[in-house]
């Protein structure tokens, strides 16, 4: 909550990712937000949902243990319009499987909503002293939303084929990372589901050192793939030191800066309309 770790394990919002110039116009009114990333707003502002206290409103034991957190966001909080009620429910939904379900409902005014889970993953383990550069990653996306030098989307949607952003086949993270200025920090346009299954397959990460595999499924449309480029000597669990490339952030989300990009799918929700975001994390071992 004091900002000493860059969103480790947090749910970020009310709007994840960046909003250009810290402002947006909705129904003819311009809203001004705190700028906490240069001239832009990142992950909800200076005191986003990662820096507030959530209430535990449900705790269930048994074969599918569940814990639910809720947060009541007031009208005008960090500049955003309207009251927003949010819940985040974590469930051990099967062997080696964790499901996170986030719901939010605006109560009084239309507002942008896009919540993301910002865990950093290092399948080798926090004490392994190994970076994620040797991880093999597959992303089920054939396009990205390119950004300018301030990491704000240009509004274009471009194919990844023939670029360092192509992870449509298992690819070692470090193979072409030096061809990407600053490292990977980009939104992928997730492919549509190929079956009637309502979840999209988003990403698979395999760590050959440990044999651990993470598969992520979601009902959302975007995936921010971030290689912890800005982490600098943070003391973590068990005294481990986290540095650049210490973990992968795999943030399923609406498209960044959608409030300013008319050709992006809208992330505006009106009073009574349900925002519903599902993530299923499946863990396995392959030797």
C-alpha positions as a printed NumPy array, in Angstrom:
array([[  0.   ,   0.   ,   0.   ],
       [  2.961,   2.329,   0.466],
       [  4.071,   1.9  ,  -3.138],
       [  7.41 ,   0.22 ,  -2.413],
       [  6.605,  -2.715,  -4.711],
       [  5.279,  -2.243,  -8.266],
       [  1.776,  -3.765,  -7.911],
       [  3.039,  -7.167,  -6.679],
       [  0.04 ,  -9.507,  -6.463],
       [ -2.432,  -6.635,  -6.599],
       [ -5.698,  -5.992,  -8.384],
       [ -5.281,  -2.687, -10.192],
       [ -8.013,  -0.233, -11.196],
       [-10.463,   1.461, -11.502],
       [ -8.832,   1.393, -14.941],
       [ -5.767,  -0.806, -15.442],
       [ -2.906,   0.35 , -17.662],
       [ -2.49 ,   3.89 , -18.982],
       [ -4.836,   6.769, -19.743],
       [ -3.266,   9.426, -21.954],
       [ -2.666,  12.835, -20.376],
       [ -4.591,  11.765, -17.283],
       [ -7.978,  12.726, -18.686],
       [-10.912,  11.477, -20.731],
       [-14.251,  12.774, -21.967],
       [-17.472,  10.865, -21.31 ],
       [-20.925,  12.035, -22.376],
       [-19.547,  15.502, -23.086],
       [-17.811,  15.98 , -19.721],
       [-14.03 ,  15.863, -19.273],
       [-12.659,  14.118, -16.198],
       [ -9.167,  14.858, -14.864],
       [ -7.179,  12.127, -13.083],
       [ -3.986,  12.121, -10.999],
       [ -0.91 ,  11.709, -13.179],
       [  1.407,   9.081, -11.748],
       [  3.286,   7.931, -14.864],
       [  4.837,  11.009, -16.412],
       [  1.963,  12.934, -17.948],
       [ -0.334,   9.899, -17.87 ],
       [ -2.437,   7.957, -15.377],
       [ -1.347,   4.38 , -14.651],
       [ -3.414,   1.639, -12.962],
       [ -6.049,   3.948, -11.522],
       [ -3.918,   6.842, -10.299],
       [ -1.801,   7.642,  -7.278],
       [ -4.098,   5.684,  -4.957],
       [ -5.585,   3.009,  -7.162],
       [ -7.312,  -0.153,  -6.02 ],
       [ -3.927,  -1.698,  -5.17 ],
       [ -3.478,   0.837,  -2.342],
       [ -6.859,   0.588,  -0.613],
       [ -8.228,  -1.821,   1.982],
       [-10.656,  -4.436,   0.692],
       [-13.115,  -6.253,   2.979],
       [-13.267, -10.033,   3.262],
       [-16.942, -10.796,   2.723],
       [-16.871, -14.557,   2.114],
       [-14.626, -17.369,   3.277],
       [-15.563, -20.938,   2.379],
       [-13.574, -24.07 ,   3.169],
       [-13.967, -27.528,   1.703],
       [-12.897, -29.138,  -1.589],
       [-13.224, -25.791,  -3.46 ],
       [-12.063, -23.2  ,  -0.912],
       [-13.03 , -19.636,  -1.762],
       [-12.274, -16.173,  -0.452],
       [-14.054, -13.037,  -1.645],
       [-12.917,  -9.435,  -1.242],
       [-15.109,  -6.384,  -1.866],
       [-14.43 ,  -2.693,  -2.276],
       [-16.781,   0.291,  -2.464],
       [-15.272,   3.009,  -4.667],
       [-16.829,   6.406,  -4.098],
       [-17.887,   8.959,  -6.693],
       [-14.879,  11.079,  -7.69 ],
       [-12.28 ,   8.696,  -6.285],
       [ -9.042,   9.399,  -8.17 ],
       [-11.129,  11.577, -10.494],
       [-13.385,   8.791, -11.83 ],
       [-17.132,   9.385, -12.017],
       [-19.735,   7.522, -10.014],
       [-19.929,   4.942,  -7.259],
       [-18.519,   1.526,  -8.189],
       [-18.98 ,  -1.668,  -6.182],
       [-16.313,  -4.302,  -6.833],
       [-15.804,  -7.91 ,  -5.781],
       [-12.857, -10.24 ,  -6.358],
       [-13.345, -13.953,  -5.67 ],
       [-10.434, -16.401,  -5.567],
       [-11.293, -20.12 ,  -5.754],
       [ -9.114, -23.237,  -5.778],
       [-11.319, -24.579,  -8.547],
       [ -9.591, -27.871,  -9.276],
       [ -6.297, -29.756,  -8.986],
       [ -3.563, -27.245,  -9.741],
       [ -6.136, -24.631, -10.722],
       [ -6.907, -21.14 ,  -9.38 ],
       [ -9.86 , -19.084, -10.638],
       [-10.208, -15.353, -10.086],
       [-13.552, -13.767, -10.854],
       [-13.884,  -9.982, -10.694],
       [-17.244,  -8.242, -10.86 ],
       [-18.054,  -4.55 , -10.733],
       [-21.271,  -2.556, -11.023],
       [-21.523,   1.244, -11.395],
       [-24.297,   2.584,  -9.177],
       [-24.756,   6.25 , -10.035],
       [-22.905,   7.355, -13.19 ],
       [-21.326,   5.84 , -16.305],
       [-17.623,   5.151, -15.797],
       [-14.711,   3.344, -17.427],
       [-13.905,   0.007, -15.787],
       [-10.988,  -2.32 , -16.461],
       [ -9.519,  -4.312, -13.582],
       [ -6.422,  -6.473, -13.882],
       [ -4.531,  -8.947, -11.704],
       [ -0.898,  -7.843, -11.503],
       [  0.976, -10.827, -10.081],
       [  4.54 , -11.329, -11.324],
       [  5.237, -14.955, -12.178],
       [  8.588, -16.702, -11.874],
       [  7.972, -20.429, -12.148],
       [ 11.515, -21.264, -11.06 ],
       [ 10.68 , -19.941,  -7.576],
       [ 11.451, -16.751,  -5.702],
       [ 14.68 , -18.125,  -4.234],
       [ 16.027, -19.594,  -7.471],
       [ 17.874, -16.4  ,  -8.434],
       [ 16.816, -17.084, -12.04 ],
       [ 15.318, -14.545, -14.409],
       [ 12.391, -15.207, -16.737],
       [ 14.502, -14.76 , -19.881],
       [ 14.793, -18.522, -20.394],
       [ 11.043, -19.122, -20.033],
       [  9.224, -20.416, -23.102],
       [  6.056, -18.422, -23.788],
       [  3.135, -18.976, -26.126],
       [  0.552, -16.2  , -26.53 ],
       [ -2.703, -16.874, -28.36 ],
       [ -2.702, -13.539, -30.16 ],
       [ -1.819, -12.565, -33.717],
       [ -1.923,  -8.788, -33.156],
       [ -0.825,  -6.109, -30.702],
       [ -1.787,  -2.508, -29.998],
       [  1.511,  -0.652, -30.623],
       [  2.505,   2.262, -28.399],
       [  4.407,   5.53 , -28.585],
       [  7.507,   6.367, -26.535],
       [  5.296,   7.02 , -23.498],
       [  3.655,   3.57 , -23.797],
       [  0.353,   5.064, -24.946],
       [ -1.408,   3.113, -27.735],
       [ -1.342,   4.772, -31.143],
       [ -4.814,   3.419, -31.901],
       [ -3.535,   0.938, -34.46 ],
       [ -3.846,  -2.843, -34.324],
       [ -0.963,  -4.546, -36.114],
       [  0.035,  -8.187, -36.732],
       [  2.927,  -9.714, -34.796],
       [  4.134, -11.954, -37.62 ],
       [  7.766, -11.269, -38.473],
       [  8.311,  -9.079, -35.381],
       [  9.95 ,  -9.67 , -31.973],
       [  6.404,  -9.69 , -30.539],
       [  5.49 , -12.981, -32.204],
       [  4.82 , -15.602, -29.515],
       [  2.258, -17.563, -31.512],
       [  4.62 , -20.541, -31.145],
       [  6.628, -21.43 , -28.012],
       [  9.441, -18.86 , -27.898],
       [ 12.144, -18.135, -25.348],
       [ 11.48 , -14.708, -23.805],
       [ 15.096, -13.59 , -24.071],
       [ 15.487, -14.599, -27.712],
       [ 14.515, -11.196, -29.152],
       [ 13.991,  -9.038, -26.081],
       [ 16.955,  -6.857, -27.029],
       [ 15.104,  -5.961, -30.222],
       [ 12.302,  -4.426, -28.145],
       [ 13.236,  -1.03 , -26.677],
       [ 13.103,  -1.326, -22.897],
       [ 11.778,  -4.898, -22.924],
       [  8.278,  -6.26 , -23.402],
       [  5.433,  -4.083, -22.118],
       [  2.675,  -4.4  , -24.702],
       [ -0.991,  -5.312, -25.043],
       [ -1.835,  -8.375, -27.128],
       [ -5.178,  -8.662, -28.935],
       [ -6.252, -12.125, -27.873],
       [ -7.594, -14.485, -30.527],
       [-11.247, -15.46 , -30.369],
       [-12.014, -18.865, -28.845],
       [-11.843, -21.628, -31.45 ],
       [-14.601, -23.634, -29.776],
       [-17.868, -22.926, -28.005],
       [-15.898, -22.651, -24.765],
       [-16.538, -19.119, -23.498],
       [-12.979, -18.549, -22.267],
       [-10.089, -17.532, -24.501],
       [ -6.765, -19.262, -24.133],
       [ -4.403, -16.378, -23.381],
       [ -0.874, -17.536, -22.586],
       [  1.285, -20.497, -21.622],
       [  4.587, -20.185, -19.752],
       [  7.016, -23.064, -19.273],
       [ 10.132, -22.999, -17.114],
       [ 12.495, -25.767, -18.239],
       [ 14.601, -25.418, -15.069],
       [ 11.771, -26.55 , -12.781],
       [  9.456, -28.132, -15.341],
       [  6.586, -25.958, -14.095],
       [  3.944, -24.786, -16.563],
       [  1.328, -22.05 , -16.237],
       [ -1.676, -21.82 , -18.577],
       [ -3.959, -18.789, -18.361],
       [ -7.506, -18.613, -19.725],
       [ -9.761, -15.544, -19.65 ],
       [-12.971, -14.033, -20.959],
       [-11.225, -10.708, -21.591],
       [ -9.923,  -9.359, -24.916],
       [ -6.402,  -8.182, -24.119],
       [ -3.228,  -9.364, -22.396],
       [ -0.525,  -7.016, -21.168],
       [  2.762,  -8.905, -21.398],
       [  5.351,  -7.239, -19.156],
       [  8.851,  -8.52 , -18.406],
       [  9.421,  -6.483, -15.195],
       [ 11.723,  -4.092, -17.004],
       [ 11.616,  -1.432, -14.274],
       [ 12.187,  -3.567, -11.181],
       [ 15.317,  -2.491,  -9.332],
       [ 16.57 ,  -4.368,  -6.279],
       [ 13.374,  -4.983,  -4.327],
       [ 13.635,  -7.236,  -1.267],
       [ 10.964,  -9.929,  -1.48 ],
       [  9.89 , -13.194,   0.082],
       [ 12.545, -14.897,   2.179],
       [ 14.918, -11.996,   1.553],
       [ 15.146, -12.72 ,  -2.169],
       [ 16.235,  -9.738,  -4.255],
       [ 14.007,  -8.981,  -7.239],
       [ 15.688,  -7.246, -10.156],
       [ 14.996,  -6.539, -13.809],
       [ 13.442,  -9.562, -15.549],
       [ 12.621, -11.173, -12.191],
       [  9.067, -12.048, -13.206],
       [  6.403, -11.981, -15.909],
       [  3.227,  -9.955, -15.47 ],
       [  0.368, -11.49 , -17.464],
       [ -2.455,  -8.969, -17.142],
       [ -5.705,  -9.813, -18.927],
       [ -7.566,  -6.581, -19.533],
       [ -9.507,  -4.241, -21.773],
       [ -7.323,  -2.436, -24.3  ],
       [ -5.164,   0.328, -22.762],
       [ -6.432,   3.909, -23.103],
       [ -9.691,   2.618, -24.578],
       [-11.417,   5.779, -23.287],
       [ -9.414,   7.814, -25.838],
       [ -9.347,   5.345, -28.741],
       [-12.675,   5.246, -30.629],
       [-11.668,   2.157, -32.636],
       [-10.943,   0.11 , -29.486],
       [-13.758,  -1.848, -27.804],
       [-15.379,   0.391, -25.205],
       [-14.684,  -0.072, -21.496],
       [-17.532,   2.245, -20.436],
       [-20.131,   0.744, -18.087],
       [-23.386,   2.437, -17.188],
       [-25.331,   2.261, -13.906],
       [-26.504,  -1.271, -13.228],
       [-24.381,  -2.805, -16.006],
       [-22.199,  -5.713, -14.866],
       [-18.461,  -5.798, -15.513],
       [-17.352,  -9.446, -15.346],
       [-13.737, -10.58 , -15.713],
       [-12.653, -14.207, -15.314],
       [ -9.135, -15.621, -15.128],
       [ -8.306, -19.32 , -14.785],
       [ -4.722, -20.214, -13.896],
       [ -3.788, -23.865, -14.48 ],
       [ -0.505, -25.221, -13.107],
       [  1.221, -28.421, -14.188],
       [  4.656, -30.015, -14.518],
       [  6.34 , -31.209, -17.706],
       [  9.779, -32.751, -17.63 ]])
